[in-house]
């Protein structure tokens, strides 16, 4: 009897020198959830738990070569994108992924770091909407990101979030996970999953910690790991939410950095 092939997940994102978000968080998440992680680096950031000091975009021809090198050799089961930075990078990634439409694709529209520093130029937003989102199996915006994508104000109620989720589906993705952590009207953080047919509310108790650096990257990567392992989208989201909730709950055990520290990706093992 042959052993089961390990799922292979590819992350296309920026490098976080502080190790809490971006490529580093993605690879830690893949590993924690039993997937083999490959990576394409779109930018190198000089970053820690308190600030982003500098961003160096990787030339698009190198990004293109990285993607092709991975797909030419590895049987990729899922793709996840994070920080893309500028319109040229978004276009490059869209051109490449359009050749692999059968591979599930989770798009985390990273726009702002936990420190408040911008990670996506405004000029790239339209390119993201027109070229990349229509290729995605799932997009995972938080409320500020969703408001930028739709050109509207942030919702202040769950009912407004439902309307926003429906509007986001109009951008062409296969499904939407609208993350409601910025809606501070209750003791729970409520996310909405919408695939054009069902609207599912997913709530978790808020956890009192400032160590939430990389939560968006980690959640999207955890969903990707579930998809790579053969779960359907909603099942992958539920597994990922359980994982990120536990990783946040254990975050204070790490004591890394002086700002917004990372979540604890390996809480099961350390």
Secondary structure, DSSP 8 states (H G I E B T S, - for coil): -------EEEEEEEEETTSSSHHHHHHHHHHHTT-EEEEEEEEEEEE-SS-EEEEEE--HHHHHHHHHHHHHHS---EEEE---BSHHHHHHHHHHHTT-TTSEEEE----B-TTS-B-B-HHHHHHIIIIIGGG-SEE--BHHHHHHHHTS----SHHHHHHHHHHHHTT--S-EEEB-TT--SSSEEEEEEE-SS-EEEEEEE----S--BTHHHHHHHHHHHHHHTT--HHHHHHHHHHHHHHHHHTGGGT---SSS-B--TTTTT-
